Amino acid sequence: MKNEDLIQRLSFENYIWITFIIVSIIDIYGDELIKKSVYENDKNLESKAQSLFLGVSLISILVYIYFFYRNYTDYKNSCSKYNQIRLLGSSLILVGTFCLLYFQLYNKKLELPSNI
C-alpha cells in the first residue's frame, strides 16, 4: 500500500472512531432514558430508548461492514496469517452485531442490549 493511500485510509478511519464515540454517548443517553422510564413508569421514554439502541446497532453494522471489507481486501492482497485472523475477527464482530440487531427487533420484554 502506498503511503498516501495509507494516510488517506487512516484519516477516514479517524472519522469512524469519532462515530464510535458519538454512538457510545447515544448508548449512554439511551441507558439514562431507560432508567428514567423505570422511575417514572413512562413507556414513551422506553420506546425512545429502544429506537436509539436500534439506530446505534444499524450504525455499528455499517462500520463493521467497512472493517470486514477492509480486512477482506487486505487478506486478499497478502494472504498472511495476520490478515486471516483480522478477517476472522471482523466476521465474528459483524455476526455478533447482527445477532444483537435481531435481539433488538424481536425482544418483547424490557431487556437492555447492554445486558447481553
LINQUITA-V258723 format. One record per backbone hydrogen bond with DSSP energy under -0.5 kcal/mol. CO is the residue of the C=O (numbers start at 0). NH is the residue of the N-H. Records with the same first field share a line. If there is no record, write none. Layout:
CO = NH  NH
This chain:
1 = 5
2 = 6
3 = 7
4 = 8
5 = 9
6 = 10
7 = 11
8 = 12
9 = 13
10 = 14
11 = 14  15
12 = 16
13 = 17
14 = 18
15 = 19
16 = 20
17 = 21
18 = 22
19 = 23
20 = 24
21 = 25
22 = 26
23 = 27
24 = 28
25 = 29
26 = 30
27 = 31
28 = 32
29 = 33
30 = 34
31 = 35
32 = 36
33 = 37
34 = 38
35 = 39
36 = 40  41
40 = 42
41 = 45
42 = 46
43 = 47
44 = 48
45 = 49
46 = 50
47 = 51
48 = 52
49 = 53
50 = 54
51 = 55
52 = 56
53 = 57
54 = 58
55 = 59
56 = 60
57 = 61
58 = 62
59 = 63
60 = 64
61 = 65
62 = 66
63 = 67
64 = 68
65 = 69
66 = 70
67 = 71
68 = 72
69 = 73
70 = 74
71 = 75
72 = 76
73 = 77
74 = 78
79 = 83
80 = 84
81 = 85
82 = 86
83 = 87
84 = 88
85 = 89
86 = 90
87 = 91
88 = 92
89 = 93
90 = 94
91 = 95
92 = 96
93 = 97
94 = 98
95 = 99
96 = 100
97 = 101
98 = 102
99 = 103
100 = 104
101 = 105
102 = 106
105 = 107
108 = 110
111 = 114
112 = 115
